[in-house]
Amino acid sequence: MMINLYAQWCVNHEIDAVKLYKQAYPSQQDNELLVSIIDDTEKNSLQVNTDTLLQVLQLFGNDDLAFEVSQAALKQK
């Protein structure tokens, strides 16, 4: 569920989800599940609020990714 919300948020904001994920976790290998989910995600099929995404990411211990998402969101304002 968390990865779906992240992918949807990135697609909706025209952000490269894989690149942003790599910024948060540079030592991890490519996340094939993320790539698969992005391919199946339609733009704006679900609106994901940035604050909601940040809370979900932090709830699951993805603080580094939450930081990168918050930085990307600030750049878009």
GROMACS elastic network, one bead per residue, 0.5 to 0.9 nm:
[ bonds ]
;  ai    aj funct       b0    kb
    1     4     6  0.51016   500
    1     5     6  0.63810   500
    1     6     6  0.87264   500
    2     5     6  0.52069   500
    2     6     6  0.62420   500
    2     7     6  0.86424   500
    2    53     6  0.80770   500
    2    56     6  0.66262   500
    2    57     6  0.68698   500
    2    60     6  0.80534   500
    3     6     6  0.50057   500
    3     7     6  0.60500   500
    3     8     6  0.84958   500
    3    33     6  0.84724   500
    3    34     6  0.67749   500
    3    37     6  0.79805   500
    3    57     6  0.88376   500
    4     7     6  0.51256   500
    4     8     6  0.60513   500
    4     9     6  0.85170   500
    4    34     6  0.80859   500
    4    37     6  0.67237   500
    4    38     6  0.81949   500
    4    41     6  0.83030   500
    5     8     6  0.51206   500
    5     9     6  0.60564   500
    5    10     6  0.85735   500
    5    46     6  0.86991   500
    5    48     6  0.67132   500
    5    53     6  0.67138   500
    5    56     6  0.86419   500
    6     9     6  0.51899   500
    6    10     6  0.62238   500
    6    11     6  0.86620   500
    6    17     6  0.77031   500
    6    34     6  0.89651   500
    6    48     6  0.83961   500
    6    53     6  0.67201   500
    6    57     6  0.82530   500
    6    69     6  0.89044   500
    7    10     6  0.51664   500
    7    11     6  0.61464   500
    7    12     6  0.85466   500
    7    17     6  0.62969   500
    7    18     6  0.89957   500
    7    34     6  0.71080   500
    7    35     6  0.88036   500
    7    37     6  0.68576   500
    7    38     6  0.56743   500
    7    41     6  0.72275   500
    8    11     6  0.51266   500
    8    12     6  0.60178   500
    8    13     6  0.85287   500
    8    37     6  0.88212   500
    8    38     6  0.75105   500
    8    41     6  0.62882   500
    8    42     6  0.76462   500
    8    43     6  0.72095   500
    8    44     6  0.76467   500
    8    45     6  0.80284   500
    8    46     6  0.69883   500
    8    47     6  0.77778   500
    8    48     6  0.69913   500
    9    12     6  0.51489   500
    9    13     6  0.61606   500
    9    14     6  0.84639   500
    9    15     6  0.82957   500
    9    17     6  0.87542   500
    9    43     6  0.88813   500
    9    44     6  0.86478   500
    9    46     6  0.84866   500
    9    47     6  0.74189   500
    9    48     6  0.55559   500
    9    49     6  0.76850   500
    9    50     6  0.74991   500
    9    53     6  0.77293   500
   10    13     6  0.51425   500
   10    14     6  0.58323   500
   10    16     6  0.65000   500
   10    17     6  0.55453   500
   10    20     6  0.89489   500
   10    38     6  0.87365   500
   10    69     6  0.87613   500
   11    15     6  0.61481   500
   11    16     6  0.75679   500
   11    17     6  0.75876   500
   11    38     6  0.74615   500
   11    41     6  0.72694   500
   11    42     6  0.74505   500
   11    43     6  0.56849   500
   11    44     6  0.78174   500
   12    15     6  0.77894   500
   12    42     6  0.83288   500
   12    43     6  0.51974   500
   12    44     6  0.55248   500
   12    45     6  0.85593   500
   12    46     6  0.84799   500
   12    47     6  0.76211   500
   12    48     6  0.82075   500
   13    16     6  0.89888   500
   13    43     6  0.86752   500
   13    73     6  0.84678   500
   13    76     6  0.83789   500
   14    17     6  0.87632   500
   14    43     6  0.86922   500
   15    18     6  0.88590   500
   15    19     6  0.84018   500
   15    20     6  0.77202   500
   15    72     6  0.80536   500
   16    19     6  0.53840   500
   16    20     6  0.62263   500
   16    21     6  0.85808   500
   17    20     6  0.51629   500
   17    21     6  0.59906   500
   17    22     6  0.85394   500
   17    34     6  0.79617   500
   17    35     6  0.84002   500
   17    38     6  0.78784   500
   18    21     6  0.50259   500
   18    22     6  0.61381   500
   18    23     6  0.86942   500
   18    30     6  0.77543   500
   18    31     6  0.76340   500
   18    34     6  0.72841   500
   18    35     6  0.71337   500
   18    38     6  0.89760   500
   19    22     6  0.50291   500
   19    23     6  0.63314   500
   19    24     6  0.88470   500
   20    23     6  0.50620   500
   20    24     6  0.65131   500
   20    25     6  0.87282   500
   20    65     6  0.77051   500
   20    68     6  0.66483   500
   20    69     6  0.75110   500
   20    72     6  0.83627   500
   21    24     6  0.51727   500
   21    25     6  0.60900   500
   21    26     6  0.79228   500
   21    30     6  0.89501   500
   21    31     6  0.85437   500
   21    64     6  0.89822   500
   21    65     6  0.64076   500
   21    68     6  0.79632   500
   21    69     6  0.89630   500
   22    27     6  0.78977   500
   22    28     6  0.74397   500
   22    29     6  0.85067   500
   22    30     6  0.78508   500
   22    65     6  0.89802   500
   23    26     6  0.55982   500
   23    64     6  0.87081   500
   23    65     6  0.80138   500
   23    68     6  0.71834   500
   24    62     6  0.89071   500
   24    63     6  0.87370   500
   24    64     6  0.51683   500
   24    66     6  0.83877   500
   24    67     6  0.78334   500
   24    68     6  0.61933   500
   25    28     6  0.56760   500
   25    29     6  0.87207   500
   25    64     6  0.73689   500
   25    65     6  0.75751   500
   26    29     6  0.80415   500
   28    31     6  0.80209   500
   29    32     6  0.88306   500
   30    33     6  0.88944   500
   30    34     6  0.85237   500
   30    35     6  0.84354   500
   31    34     6  0.53671   500
   31    35     6  0.65659   500
   31    36     6  0.88792   500
   32    35     6  0.50732   500
   32    36     6  0.61839   500
   32    37     6  0.86266   500
   33    36     6  0.50907   500
   33    37     6  0.61554   500
   33    38     6  0.85991   500
   34    37     6  0.51207   500
   34    38     6  0.60974   500
   34    39     6  0.86373   500
   35    38     6  0.51819   500
   35    39     6  0.63323   500
   35    40     6  0.89186   500
   36    39     6  0.52719   500
   36    40     6  0.66686   500
   36    41     6  0.89651   500
   37    40     6  0.51795   500
   37    41     6  0.62194   500
   38    41     6  0.50666   500
   38    42     6  0.82888   500
   39    42     6  0.82449   500
   41    44     6  0.88463   500
   41    45     6  0.77474   500
   42    45     6  0.55875   500
   42    46     6  0.83990   500
   43    46     6  0.77883   500
   44    47     6  0.58802   500
   44    48     6  0.87128   500
   48    51     6  0.86135   500
   48    52     6  0.70214   500
   48    53     6  0.67981   500
   49    52     6  0.52360   500
   49    53     6  0.63170   500
   49    54     6  0.87415   500
   50    53     6  0.51166   500
   50    54     6  0.61830   500
   50    55     6  0.86758   500
   50    69     6  0.81178   500
   50    70     6  0.77783   500
   50    73     6  0.74715   500
   51    54     6  0.50821   500
   51    55     6  0.62262   500
   51    56     6  0.86798   500
   51    70     6  0.86843   500
   52    55     6  0.51615   500
   52    56     6  0.62395   500
   52    57     6  0.86313   500
   53    56     6  0.51317   500
   53    57     6  0.60899   500
   53    58     6  0.85549   500
   53    66     6  0.79011   500
   53    69     6  0.85647   500
   54    57     6  0.51662   500
   54    58     6  0.61523   500
   54    59     6  0.84828   500
   54    62     6  0.89859   500
   54    63     6  0.84844   500
   54    65     6  0.86206   500
   54    66     6  0.52875   500
   54    67     6  0.81625   500
   54    69     6  0.73917   500
   54    70     6  0.73985   500
   55    58     6  0.51983   500
   55    59     6  0.59886   500
   55    60     6  0.87313   500
   55    66     6  0.81079   500
   56    60     6  0.64080   500
   56    61     6  0.87436   500
   56    62     6  0.85461   500
   56    66     6  0.87465   500
   57    60     6  0.53596   500
   57    61     6  0.63900   500
   57    63     6  0.66010   500
   57    64     6  0.89519   500
   57    65     6  0.71680   500
   57    66     6  0.57587   500
   58    62     6  0.52135   500
   58    63     6  0.51787   500
   58    64     6  0.87002   500
   58    65     6  0.85158   500
   58    66     6  0.64713   500
   59    62     6  0.74799   500
   59    63     6  0.85779   500
   60    63     6  0.83060   500
   61    64     6  0.84631   500
   62    65     6  0.54154   500
   62    66     6  0.61585   500
   62    67     6  0.87242   500
   63    67     6  0.61443   500
   63    68     6  0.87246   500
   64    67     6  0.51351   500
   64    68     6  0.64505   500
   64    69     6  0.87403   500
   65    68     6  0.50651   500
   65    69     6  0.61219   500
   65    70     6  0.85625   500
   66    69     6  0.50677   500
   66    70     6  0.61406   500
   66    71     6  0.86292   500
   67    70     6  0.51440   500
   67    71     6  0.62519   500
   67    72     6  0.86777   500
   68    71     6  0.50710   500
   68    72     6  0.61536   500
   68    73     6  0.85630   500
   69    72     6  0.50666   500
   69    73     6  0.60779   500
   69    74     6  0.86040   500
   70    73     6  0.50456   500
   70    74     6  0.62063   500
   70    75     6  0.87440   500
   71    74     6  0.51313   500
   71    75     6  0.63779   500
   71    76     6  0.89074   500
   72    75     6  0.51684   500
   72    76     6  0.65532   500
   73    76     6  0.52592   500
   73    77     6  0.67673   500
   74    77     6  0.54245   500
